[in-house]
Every structure is written in structure tokens, then in C-alpha cells.
Amino acid sequence: MRDASTTADALVLNEAHGTGTPLGDPIEVNSLVQVLGDGRTKPLVIGAVKTNIGHLEAAAGIASLVKTVLVVREGQV
């Protein structure tokens, strides 16, 4: 975060891979906590739209991008 000249609180949304497995999801969330958890004063929203479509579908990546663009455009999660 230092190299990016920002703080963990500046990140409010993480669009996760969302494996939907008891192994993959905890690894991803624990990694986020280790990297972004110290000193946070705001919650970090974690979403995973791909799990609703299917990881192997071509539209899954596009859906994540569209969701993120909408969040930025609307200014809310």
C-alpha cells in the first residue's frame, strides 16, 4: 500500500474470485485480511458475482467488470 501511495481504507470493495469451496474462499478472505486488515476504520465489502454465473462461462469475467463499473459510477456498493 505504501508503494501505491494509498491506505487500506481507500479500498472499499473487493470483487473476489469466489470459488464457493471450503478451501478456496477462506484462503482468499484471509489474504485480504492480512493485506488490508491492519488499521482499517471502514469495512471492506467482498463480493463475487462470478459464483452466480459459473466460473467457466465467458460472461463471468465481464459480469465482474460491469459490477465494478456500476459501483464506481453510482458511488455506492
RODO-85568 format. One record per atom (N, C-alpha, C): residue number from 0; residue in one letter; chain; x, y, z. Coordinates in steps of 0.001 Angstrom, whole numbers, plus 500000, padded with zeros to 6 digits. Layout:
<zalos>
+-----+--------+--------+--------+--------+--------+
! num ! residu ! chaine !     c1 !     c2 !     c3 !
+-----+--------+--------+--------+--------+--------+
! NUM !      a !      A !      X !      Y !      Z !
...
+-----+--------+--------+--------+--------+--------+
</zalos>
This chain:
<zalos>
+-----+--------+--------+--------+--------+--------+
! num ! residu ! chaine !     c1 !     c2 !     c3 !
+-----+--------+--------+--------+--------+--------+
!   0 !      m !      A ! 500823 ! 498816 ! 500000 !
!   0 !      m !      A ! 500000 ! 500000 ! 500000 !
!   0 !      m !      A ! 500874 ! 501257 ! 500000 !
!   1 !      r !      A ! 502041 ! 501171 ! 500660 !
!   1 !      r !      A ! 502935 ! 502336 ! 500683 !
!   1 !      r !      A ! 503375 ! 502701 ! 499272 !
!   2 !      d !      A ! 503735 ! 501689 ! 498484 !
!   2 !      d !      A ! 504211 ! 501953 ! 497128 !
!   2 !      d !      A ! 503124 ! 502578 ! 496256 !
!   3 !      a !      A ! 501882 ! 502294 ! 496560 !
!   3 !      a !      A ! 500774 ! 502838 ! 495778 !
!   3 !      a !      A ! 500337 ! 504209 ! 496294 !
!   4 !      s !      A ! 500952 ! 504668 ! 497373 !
!   4 !      s !      A ! 500616 ! 505955 ! 497991 !
!   4 !      s !      A ! 499140 ! 506036 ! 498372 !
!   5 !      t !      A ! 498644 ! 504977 ! 498964 !
!   5 !      t !      A ! 497254 ! 504951 ! 499410 !
!   5 !      t !      A ! 497170 ! 504168 ! 500720 !
!   6 !      t !      A ! 495994 ! 504151 ! 501297 !
!   6 !      t !      A ! 495777 ! 503413 ! 502539 !
!   6 !      t !      A ! 494768 ! 502299 ! 502296 !
!   7 !      a !      A ! 494726 ! 501363 ! 503220 !
!   7 !      a !      A ! 493768 ! 500264 ! 503107 !
!   7 !      a !      A ! 492335 ! 500778 ! 503123 !
!   8 !      d !      A ! 492083 ! 501849 ! 503857 !
!   8 !      d !      A ! 490733 ! 502417 ! 503933 !
!   8 !      d !      A ! 490247 ! 502981 ! 502607 !
!   9 !      a !      A ! 491166 ! 503275 ! 501698 !
!   9 !      a !      A ! 490773 ! 503798 ! 500387 !
!   9 !      a !      A ! 490091 ! 502722 ! 499538 !
!  10 !      l !      A ! 490321 ! 501469 ! 499880 !
!  10 !      l !      A ! 489695 ! 500361 ! 499154 !
!  10 !      l !      A ! 488444 ! 499934 ! 499907 !
!  11 !      v !      A ! 487299 ! 500039 ! 499259 !
!  11 !      v !      A ! 486041 ! 499718 ! 499931 !
!  11 !      v !      A ! 485366 ! 498475 ! 499353 !
!  12 !      l !      A ! 485812 ! 498011 ! 498191 !
!  12 !      l !      A ! 485194 ! 496859 ! 497545 !
!  12 !      l !      A ! 486258 ! 495956 ! 496972 !
!  13 !      n !      A ! 486112 ! 494667 ! 497181 !
!  13 !      n !      A ! 486960 ! 493672 ! 496535 !
!  13 !      n !      A ! 486045 ! 492690 ! 495821 !
!  14 !      e !      A ! 486186 ! 492599 ! 494532 !
!  14 !      e !      A ! 485430 ! 491614 ! 493749 !
!  14 !      e !      A ! 486254 ! 490340 ! 493731 !
!  15 !      a !      A ! 485856 ! 489402 ! 494561 !
!  15 !      a !      A ! 486631 ! 488187 ! 494789 !
!  15 !      a !      A ! 486412 ! 487154 ! 493690 !
!  16 !      h !      A ! 487286 ! 486177 ! 493686 !
!  16 !      h !      A ! 487167 ! 485067 ! 492745 !
!  16 !      h !      A ! 485957 ! 484214 ! 493100 !
!  17 !      g !      A ! 485758 ! 484007 ! 494389 !
!  17 !      g !      A ! 484565 ! 483296 ! 494855 !
!  17 !      g !      A ! 484460 ! 481876 ! 494345 !
!  18 !      t !      A ! 485320 ! 481012 ! 494848 !
!  18 !      t !      A ! 485312 ! 479625 ! 494388 !
!  18 !      t !      A ! 484084 ! 478873 ! 494883 !
!  19 !      g !      A ! 483536 ! 479312 ! 496001 !
!  19 !      g !      A ! 482408 ! 478601 ! 496578 !
!  19 !      g !      A ! 482807 ! 477299 ! 497245 !
!  20 !      t !      A ! 484099 ! 477166 ! 497572 !
!  20 !      t !      A ! 484583 ! 475945 ! 498214 !
!  20 !      t !      A ! 485062 ! 476246 ! 499625 !
!  21 !      p !      A ! 485037 ! 475239 ! 500492 !
!  21 !      p !      A ! 485505 ! 475454 ! 501862 !
!  21 !      p !      A ! 487013 ! 475688 ! 501936 !
!  22 !      l !      A ! 487751 ! 475413 ! 500881 !
!  22 !      l !      A ! 489189 ! 475661 ! 500868 !
!  22 !      l !      A ! 489513 ! 477021 ! 500254 !
!  23 !      g !      A ! 488969 ! 477300 ! 499086 !
!  23 !      g !      A ! 489347 ! 478497 ! 498329 !
!  23 !      g !      A ! 488898 ! 479804 ! 498933 !
!  24 !      d !      A ! 487646 ! 479895 ! 499333 !
!  24 !      d !      A ! 487117 ! 481165 ! 499845 !
!  24 !      d !      A ! 487817 ! 481626 ! 501127 !
!  25 !      p !      A ! 488033 ! 480759 ! 502120 !
!  25 !      p !      A ! 488751 ! 481211 ! 503318 !
!  25 !      p !      A ! 490180 ! 481671 ! 503017 !
!  26 !      i !      A ! 490842 ! 481040 ! 502065 !
!  26 !      i !      A ! 492196 ! 481471 ! 501700 !
!  26 !      i !      A ! 492155 ! 482880 ! 501144 !
!  27 !      e !      A ! 491189 ! 483146 ! 500276 !
!  27 !      e !      A ! 491077 ! 484474 ! 499678 !
!  27 !      e !      A ! 490743 ! 485533 ! 500730 !
!  28 !      v !      A ! 489790 ! 485243 ! 501597 !
!  28 !      v !      A ! 489394 ! 486211 ! 502626 !
!  28 !      v !      A ! 490534 ! 486440 ! 503619 !
!  29 !      n !      A ! 491199 ! 485386 ! 504035 !
!  29 !      n !      A ! 492315 ! 485541 ! 504977 !
!  29 !      n !      A ! 493444 ! 486360 ! 504365 !
!  30 !      s !      A ! 493684 ! 486209 ! 503077 !
!  30 !      s !      A ! 494707 ! 487011 ! 502396 !
!  30 !      s !      A ! 494327 ! 488488 ! 502412 !
!  31 !      l !      A ! 493053 ! 488776 ! 502166 !
!  31 !      l !      A ! 492590 ! 490163 ! 502201 !
!  31 !      l !      A ! 492757 ! 490753 ! 503601 !
!  32 !      v !      A ! 492443 ! 489977 ! 504618 !
!  32 !      v !      A ! 492583 ! 490442 ! 505996 !
!  32 !      v !      A ! 494046 ! 490741 ! 506303 !
!  33 !      q !      A ! 494948 ! 489878 ! 505868 !
!  33 !      q !      A ! 496375 ! 490087 ! 506137 !
!  33 !      q !      A ! 496905 ! 491334 ! 505438 !
!  34 !      v !      A ! 496460 ! 491575 ! 504213 !
!  34 !      v !      A ! 496986 ! 492704 ! 503445 !
!  34 !      v !      A ! 496265 ! 494005 ! 503774 !
!  35 !      l !      A ! 494955 ! 493947 ! 503966 !
!  35 !      l !      A ! 494159 ! 495168 ! 504102 !
!  35 !      l !      A ! 493532 ! 495363 ! 505481 !
!  36 !      g !      A ! 493751 ! 494427 ! 506385 !
!  36 !      g !      A ! 493044 ! 494463 ! 507660 !
!  36 !      g !      A ! 493605 ! 495396 ! 508709 !
!  37 !      d !      A ! 494910 ! 495566 ! 508769 !
!  37 !      d !      A ! 495519 ! 496380 ! 509830 !
!  37 !      d !      A ! 495131 ! 497845 ! 509708 !
!  38 !      g !      A ! 494585 ! 498384 ! 510773 !
!  38 !      g !      A ! 494296 ! 499798 ! 510838 !
!  38 !      g !      A ! 493073 ! 500255 ! 510065 !
!  39 !      r !      A ! 492252 ! 499334 ! 509582 !
!  39 !      r !      A ! 491048 ! 499740 ! 508847 !
!  39 !      r !      A ! 490069 ! 500396 ! 509799 !
!  40 !      t !      A ! 489427 ! 501448 ! 509322 !
!  40 !      t !      A ! 488347 ! 502066 ! 510081 !
!  40 !      t !      A ! 487022 ! 501918 ! 509345 !
!  41 !      k !      A ! 487089 ! 501506 ! 508085 !
!  41 !      k !      A ! 485887 ! 501289 ! 507269 !
!  41 !      k !      A ! 485812 ! 499815 ! 506890 !
!  42 !      p !      A ! 484614 ! 499292 ! 506719 !
!  42 !      p !      A ! 484500 ! 497891 ! 506307 !
!  42 !      p !      A ! 484946 ! 497696 ! 504858 !
!  43 !      l !      A ! 485411 ! 496506 ! 504551 !
!  43 !      l !      A ! 485743 ! 496118 ! 503188 !
!  43 !      l !      A ! 484644 ! 495181 ! 502712 !
!  44 !      v !      A ! 483921 ! 495595 ! 501686 !
!  44 !      v !      A ! 482844 ! 494778 ! 501124 !
!  44 !      v !      A ! 483477 ! 493786 ! 500159 !
!  45 !      i !      A ! 483135 ! 492517 ! 500320 !
!  45 !      i !      A ! 483657 ! 491474 ! 499445 !
!  45 !      i !      A ! 482494 ! 490880 ! 498670 !
!  46 !      g !      A ! 482589 ! 490924 ! 497364 !
!  46 !      g !      A ! 481560 ! 490359 ! 496502 !
!  46 !      g !      A ! 482157 ! 489334 ! 495559 !
!  47 !      a !      A ! 481303 ! 488533 ! 494949 !
!  47 !      a !      A ! 481758 ! 487534 ! 493987 !
!  47 !      a !      A ! 480611 ! 487194 ! 493046 !
!  48 !      v !      A ! 480406 ! 488022 ! 492043 !
!  48 !      v !      A ! 479305 ! 487812 ! 491113 !
!  48 !      v !      A ! 479525 ! 486576 ! 490242 !
!  49 !      k !      A ! 480787 ! 486204 ! 490029 !
!  49 !      k !      A ! 481072 ! 485059 ! 489157 !
!  49 !      k !      A ! 480445 ! 483766 ! 489663 !
!  50 !      t !      A ! 480293 ! 483639 ! 490964 !
!  50 !      t !      A ! 479721 ! 482405 ! 491504 !
!  50 !      t !      A ! 478262 ! 482236 ! 491100 !
!  51 !      n !      A ! 477606 ! 483328 ! 490718 !
!  51 !      n !      A ! 476210 ! 483255 ! 490276 !
!  51 !      n !      A ! 476076 ! 482867 ! 488810 !
!  52 !      i !      A ! 477167 ! 482968 ! 488075 !
!  52 !      i !      A ! 477132 ! 482699 ! 486635 !
!  52 !      i !      A ! 477825 ! 481387 ! 486307 !
!  53 !      g !      A ! 478935 ! 481141 ! 486956 !
!  53 !      g !      A ! 479745 ! 479971 ! 486672 !
!  53 !      g !      A ! 481114 ! 480429 ! 486206 !
!  54 !      h !      A ! 482144 ! 479904 ! 486816 !
!  54 !      h !      A ! 483499 ! 480365 ! 486550 !
!  54 !      h !      A ! 483959 ! 480104 ! 485123 !
!  55 !      l !      A ! 483452 ! 479079 ! 484502 !
!  55 !      l !      A ! 483947 ! 478726 ! 483176 !
!  55 !      l !      A ! 483222 ! 479448 ! 482055 !
!  56 !      e !      A ! 482181 ! 480154 ! 482388 !
!  56 !      e !      A ! 481440 ! 480895 ! 481371 !
!  56 !      e !      A ! 482186 ! 482176 ! 481015 !
!  57 !      a !      A ! 482200 ! 482494 ! 479744 !
!  57 !      a !      A ! 482906 ! 483689 ! 479266 !
!  57 !      a !      A ! 482339 ! 484956 ! 479898 !
!  58 !      a !      A ! 481062 ! 484961 ! 480203 !
!  58 !      a !      A ! 480421 ! 486155 ! 480743 !
!  58 !      a !      A ! 480799 ! 486425 ! 482198 !
!  59 !      a !      A ! 481385 ! 485464 ! 482893 !
!  59 !      a !      A ! 481682 ! 485634 ! 484313 !
!  59 !      a !      A ! 482653 ! 486788 ! 484552 !
!  60 !      g !      A ! 483709 ! 486876 ! 483778 !
!  60 !      g !      A ! 484674 ! 487965 ! 483932 !
!  60 !      g !      A ! 484069 ! 489304 ! 483570 !
!  61 !      i !      A ! 483269 ! 489332 ! 482523 !
!  61 !      i !      A ! 482611 ! 490565 ! 482098 !
!  61 !      i !      A ! 481621 ! 491023 ! 483168 !
!  62 !      a !      A ! 480911 ! 490095 ! 483784 !
!  62 !      a !      A ! 479955 ! 490453 ! 484834 !
!  62 !      a !      A ! 480667 ! 491126 ! 486002 !
!  63 !      s !      A ! 481843 ! 490638 ! 486361 !
!  63 !      s !      A ! 482618 ! 491260 ! 487438 !
!  63 !      s !      A ! 483029 ! 492675 ! 487056 !
!  64 !      l !      A ! 483443 ! 492852 ! 485822 !
!  64 !      l !      A ! 483835 ! 494176 ! 485348 !
!  64 !      l !      A ! 482638 ! 495128 ! 485342 !
!  65 !      v !      A ! 481500 ! 494671 ! 484838 !
!  65 !      v !      A ! 480298 ! 495505 ! 484793 !
!  65 !      v !      A ! 479873 ! 495897 ! 486210 !
!  66 !      k !      A ! 479900 ! 494948 ! 487125 !
!  66 !      k !      A ! 479534 ! 495239 ! 488516 !
!  66 !      k !      A ! 480439 ! 496315 ! 489102 !
!  67 !      t !      A ! 481732 ! 496192 ! 488871 !
!  67 !      t !      A ! 482687 ! 497162 ! 489404 !
!  67 !      t !      A ! 482489 ! 498539 ! 488783 !
!  68 !      v !      A ! 482247 ! 498586 ! 487474 !
!  68 !      v !      A ! 481992 ! 499861 ! 486800 !
!  68 !      v !      A ! 480739 ! 500535 ! 487365 !
!  69 !      l !      A ! 479705 ! 499751 ! 487610 !
!  69 !      l !      A ! 478478 ! 500307 ! 488185 !
!  69 !      l !      A ! 478713 ! 500854 ! 489596 !
!  70 !      v !      A ! 479498 ! 500159 ! 490382 !
!  70 !      v !      A ! 479815 ! 500627 ! 491737 !
!  70 !      v !      A ! 480546 ! 501962 ! 491667 !
!  71 !      v !      A ! 481509 ! 502061 ! 490768 !
!  71 !      v !      A ! 482262 ! 503310 ! 490630 !
!  71 !      v !      A ! 481349 ! 504419 ! 490117 !
!  72 !      r !      A ! 480547 ! 504118 ! 489109 !
!  72 !      r !      A ! 479673 ! 505137 ! 488528 !
!  72 !      r !      A ! 478640 ! 505653 ! 489528 !
!  73 !      e !      A ! 478044 ! 504736 ! 490285 !
!  73 !      e !      A ! 476986 ! 505112 ! 491231 !
!  73 !      e !      A ! 477532 ! 505604 ! 492569 !
!  74 !      g !      A ! 478786 ! 505295 ! 492850 !
!  74 !      g !      A ! 479375 ! 505745 ! 494108 !
!  74 !      g !      A ! 478888 ! 505002 ! 495327 !
!  75 !      q !      A ! 478343 ! 503817 ! 495130 !
!  75 !      q !      A ! 477885 ! 503001 ! 496257 !
!  75 !      q !      A ! 477951 ! 501531 ! 495869 !
!  76 !      v !      A ! 478078 ! 500697 ! 496907 !
!  76 !      v !      A ! 478141 ! 499252 ! 496677 !
!  76 !      v !      A ! 476736 ! 498701 ! 496761 !
+-----+--------+--------+--------+--------+--------+
</zalos>
